[in-house]
Amino acid sequence: MDNTQAASQNTLEKLSTALESGTFVDVRRMLNGLPAADVAHLLESSPPNYRHILWQMVEVEREGEVLGELSDDLQAHFLSDMGAAEVAMITEGLEDDDIADILQQVPDRITREVLNAMDYQDRARLERVIQYPDDIAGGLMNTDTITIRARLTLDVVLRYLRRHDEIPEMTDNLIVVNRSDQYIGLLPLRTLLVSDPSVSVREMMVTDLEPIPVDMPDTEVARLFERNDWVSAPVVGEQGRLLGRITIDDVVDVIREDADHSFMSMAGLDEYEDTFAPVMRTAPRRAVWLGINLVTAFIAASMINLFQGTIEKVVALAVLMPIVASMGGIAGTQTLTVLIRGIAMGQVGRNNQAWLVNRELMIGILNGTLWALVVAVAASLWFDDWNIGLIIAAAMVINLITAALTGAILPLIMTRIKIDPALAGGVVLTTVTDVVGFVSFLGLATIFYA
């Protein structure tokens, strides 16, 4: 546990002790002395009975900031008790993208009322963001930007900036546009501060940075930020017209959510799964995935049932069956994980898919042969039967090769037909390796012991 997590956990323990002792004044003071992100972390780390009490103690003017840091599930939970006037009040002063995220958790009726309560300029800016889904660049951007013209001198730009009370957070570049608000380039603040004030923006601006199209998927946006070490980037619409900018804090959220999605999907869970969600909300979500796995288990069991007579003759087969299936499952999962990660990072394309599949096939053959020999010797000595050693060795080679090919090809096919391989790949892979492992092992045993 790092220092930040340890400090947060320590604060949570102090708050819990204070709540249990009923010293609410101390709790309120401690809570509102924390940054919004820490308050959100404490809420997400608290059981439901504490959450309601803690939320009531958050100062009204800080509720919007705290909401913006919460997961979607908790946002929706707290917003469900609010009316349009309260939502409008807590979102005042937040960035457009944060307000858009919050409004997506409330009914359309409340969204319309909140928009109607805004002045024309704020409403127009927010409507520009809220029209886009949250999984593309348009849903990530905010419209709080500083734009300048290329013909200005740096001295004029500096005087223009000094007229502002403050500049938007994470402003590392000024965006250069023409009279039609079309993106031209960027003027880095570090360049502005150290250059001759008499030179023009056109002479000093950077023009080789391509803006982000408004419909670019958020995962691709995250890859661009990671690859180029950006702090912010402009977003453009049709004909290169500037719409807003994306900042690194929103990209970090995308990266974290994508990692959560990949991790949780392997168990069939939502990336927004609440650690402290009530039993009656969590149980149905998990029940669906358990039901899907039960179906695949019955498929594997039906394959075993086909060879019931052989198993009755040679009891050792029942002991060794799990070894073949387990080795295939692990080998397939290794390949599947590598491919899913490569796809998520944008490293897998049509030009290298065949190479990856061939590599995984060779790994399957090598590992299959190696561990087949080990298991063959062990099984033969264990049951004093060299036939059973040969059978399990052959079955293991077959299953590990099948697992490698399935783990490599499955995510490519699923991605092509728009199915998330992280969500469905594990179930399909396990079914294939179980069925192939049981059929090859018991089928060969039937031939040998017939």
N, C-alpha and C positions, 0 to 999 in steps of 0.2 A: 504494500500500500504506500503511495507516494505521500509527501508532506501535505499537499492540498487535500487529498482524500482523508488523511488522518485528522487534519484540522476540522474538516467538515463533519466527520463522524463524531469528533469530540464535542462540537457545537450541538449536534443533534442529540447527543446523550445529555448535555446540559439542559437543552430545551425540554427533553422528555422528563427529566427530573423536576424541572420547574413546573411543567404541566401537571404532573402527578401530585405535586405539593400544593397546587392551586395558586401559585404566585404569578398570575397572569400579567401583572405590570412588568415584571422582569422579562417574561417571555416576549412581550410586545417590544420592549426596548431592545432586546438582543436581536430579534427578528428584523426589525426595521433598520438596524445598524449594519446589516449584511448587504452586499451587492445583490442585484436582482437575480443573477445566475445562481448564486449560493442559496437564495431563498427558494428558487425553483427546485434546486437539487434536494433541499431539505423536505419540500413537499412531496417530491417523488420518492424519497427515502422513508416516508412515514406511513404507518398503517392508516386505513381510511378514517378511523375515529379521531386521530390526531390531525389529519389533513383539514377537516372542516374547521376545527378550532384555530389552527395556524392561519388558514386563509382569511378568516374573519379578522385576524389581528394585523394583516398586511394593510398599510396605509393606502387609502383610495388612490392617491396620485401615483402610487407605485404599482398598482395592480396590472396595468397594461404592460409594463416592462417585464414583470414576473410571468404573466401569461405568455408573452413572446418567447420565453425560455422553456416553457413546459412542453411535454409531448402532446400529440394531437388528442389522445384519449383524455388526459387531464384537462386540457384546454376546453374540450367539449363538455366535460363534467361541470366545471365551474361556470362556463358561459350559459349552460342550460337553465340556470337560476336567475339570469339577468334579463332585463328588458332592454329595449332599443336605446333609451336615454342613458342607461348605465353603461352600455357597450360604447356608445358615442363618447361618453366622458372619459372612460379608461383608455381609449385609443387615441385621445388627443395628444399630439406631440410625438407619436411614434412614427417610424419610417413607413413609407408606403407598403413595402413588401411585408413588414410585420403586421400592419393593419389588415392587409389582404389575407394573410394566413389566419388571423383571428376571425375575420368575417366568413371564411370558408367553413367555420365550425358552427355557425348560427343559421337559423332558417332564413330563407330568401326575404321574408317579410321584414325581419329585423335589419337585414343588410340594406334594403331599400330605405328604411327609416333612418338608418345611420347616415347613408349617403345624402339623403334629403336635408339632414341637419347640418351638413357641411356647407361652407361657402363655395362659390362656383369654382374657384381656382383649385382648392383642395380636392373637391369632388372629381374634377376633370383629371387630376393627376392620379387619383386612386383608381378611377375607372379604367385608366390606361393600363394599370397593372392587373386589376382583378379580372379582366377579361381573359387572361391567359391561365392555363393549367399550371399547377405548382411544380410540375416535373419537367418544365422547359425553361429556357433562359428568361422568357417574359415573366414567368411567375416568380423568378428569383430577383429580378431587377428592382431597383428603386429609382425614382425620378428626381431625386435630390442631387443635381449635378451643377457644376460651374462650367459654363461654355464661354469661349472667347473667339474672336475673329483673327484670321491669319495676318491681316494688314496692320494690326496694332503693334506698337513697340512694347518691349518688356516693361518699360517705365510706366506706361499707361496701364498695363495689366496689374502691376504692383499697386498702383493707386486705386484701381478698381477693387482689388482684394481687401485693401485697408478700409474700404467703405462698409464691408460686411462685419457684423457683430461676431460671427463665427462662420467657419466653413464646414461642409459636411464631413462627418467622421470618415477616416480612412481615405482622405483625398490625397493621392500621391501624384496625380496628373490633372491638368486642366484639359478639357476636351475642346478641340478646335473644330468649328463648324462653319459652313458658308451661310449666306442669307436665307437659304431654304432649309436650314437646320440639318444639312447632310454632313455626315462625319467626314473629316479631312485628315485629322491626325491628333497627336497628344503632345502637350507641353509638360514635361516632368517638372515638379516643383523644385527639385534639386538643381535643374538647369536654370530655372527662372531666378533662383537666389544667387547664383554665382556668375551669371553672364552679364555682359555689358548691357545696361538698361536701354541704350539707344538702338539696339538691333531689333529687328521685327520678329514676331512670332513665327512667321513663315520660314525664317532662316534657322530657327532653333528647334522647331517642332519635329517630332518623330512621326514618320509616315509609313513605316514598315510593319506596324502592328495592326493586323486585321481585326476589325470589330466582330463581336459575337452576333450571329443572326438570332432574331427574337424567338425562332422556333427550334433552336438547337436543344437537344435533350440535356437535362441537368447533369447526367453522368459524363457527357462529353465536355460540358463546361468545366466540370471538376478536373478532368484530365488536362485540359488546357491550362488551368491555373496551376496545377501541380507541375506540369512540364516546364512552364515559363516563369514560375515563381512570381506570379502577379499578385498585387494587392487589390487592384480593381481593374475592370475592363468595360469599355462601352458596349452598349447593346443597340443594334440598329434594326429597322424594319424594312419595308419595301423602299427601293431606290436609295438605300443607304441612309435613310433619315434617322437621326439620333432619337432614341426612345428613353434611354436611361443608362444605368450602369449596374454592374454586379460587383459586390465587394467580397473579400476573402472570408468574412465571418459567415456569410450565407453559404459559401462553397464548403466550408468546414462542416456545416450542418449536413450538406448533401453527402459528403464523404462518410460522415459518421452514420447517417441513415442507411447508406448503401452497404456499409460494413455490417450494421445491425440486421439489415434485410438478408444478406447472404448467410449470416450466422444463424438467425432465427428460422429462416426458411428451411434449413436442413432438418428441423424438427417440425416443420409444418406450422410454425407460429408466425404471427404478425410482428414486424419490426417495432411496432408501437405497443407491444404487449407490456402491460403495467405489472411490475414486480409485485405490487401490493393490491392488485385488482381483486374484487370480491369473488368468492367461490362460484356463485351462480352466474357470473359473467365469464369467468375463465374456463369452467368445466365444459360448457357447450363448444367453445372454440377448439379445445383439445380433443373432444369426443369425435369431431368430424375427421380429424387426421387419424385418430386411433381406428376409426371404422374403415378408412381407406387401407390402412396397414393390415387390418384383420382380413380383408378381402384377399390381399396378396399372400397372406399367410395360409389361407385356405387353398390358394392355387398351388403353393409349394407342397402343402400337405397332401393334396390330391395326387401329385406326382409320386410321393412316397407310397401312397396307397396302391399304386399300380404294381409295385414290387413287393407287396406284403408277403407273398409266398417265399420269395428269396430271403427276406429278412428273417422269417421264421426258421429257415434252414441254417442260416449263418448269422448268429446273434452278434458277432463282431461287427457286422455292417452297421448296426444301429449305433454302436459306440463310436465308430469312425466317421459317420455321415456329417456330423457338425463341423469336423475339421475341414472337409472339402468346401462346404458352403461358407464357412467363416473366412478362410484364406481368400476365396474368390471375392467375397464382399469387401474385405479390406483392400485388396489390390485394386478393385474397381473404384472404390471411394478415393484412393490416392490419385488415380488418373482423372476421375471426375472433378475433384477439387482443383487440380492443376489447370484443367481446361476452363472451368468456370472462372477461376481467377484471371486467366489470360484473356478471356472474353470480356470480363468486367473492366480490365485495364486497357482494352482496345488493342491488344497485342496479337490477336488471332484474326486472320483474314483469309480470303480465298487463296492467296499466294503461298500460305504456309500451313494450311490445314492438312494436306497430304503428308507433309514431313512430320507433323506432330503425331498423326495417326500411326505412321510407320515406326516412329520412335517408341510409342507406347506398345506397339505390337512386339517389337524386339525386346523391350523390358519385360513384357509378359512371358515371352518364350524363355528368356534367361532365368528370371525368378521362378517361373513354373518348373523348369528343369532342375534348378538347384534344390528347391524345397520339396520337390517330388522325390528326389533321391533320399533326402533326409527322412521324410515321412515313410517312404517305402521300407527303409532299413528298420526304423523304429516299430512300424506296424508288424513287420515280419517277425522280428524278435519277440514282440509283445504277445502275439497270438501263435507263434511258431508255425506260420503259414506264409510261404513266399508268394503264393498266388494272390493273397489279399494285399501284399505289399505292392505287387505289379499293378493290381487293379486301382488302388488308391493313388499310385504315382501317375498312371495314365489319366485318371479323372481329374487330378489336380492340375496337370499340364493343360488339359482341355479347358478347365474352368478359369484358370488364370489368364489364358490367352483370350477367352471370351470376355472376361471381366475387363481386360485392358482395352479391347476393341470397343466394347459397349461404353465404357467410361469415357473414351475419346470421341466416339461418333455421336453418342446420345446428346450431349450439350450442343453440338453443332446443328443437329437436326431440330432440336427444340427451339434454339434461337431463331432458326430460319422460319419456323411456323409460329413464331411469336408466343412461345410458352417459356416461362421462367425456369431454366434448368436447375437453379438453386432450390426451387420449391418442389418440383416434381421429379427431378433427376434421381434423387436418392431412393425413392420408392421403386421406380422402374428398374434401376440398377440392381437393387437388392432382390427383386423378384426374378430377374434374369439370372443372376449368379446362383440363387437358391435352386431354381428349376434346372438349370444346366448342370450344376454340381450334383444334385440328387439323381437326375436322369443318367448322367454319364457314369457315376459311381455304381448305382444300382443296376443300370443296364449292362455294364461290363461284368458285374458280379453274376448277373443272371446267365450271361453267356458262359462264363467260366464254371459255374456251379450247377448248370442245368443237368 
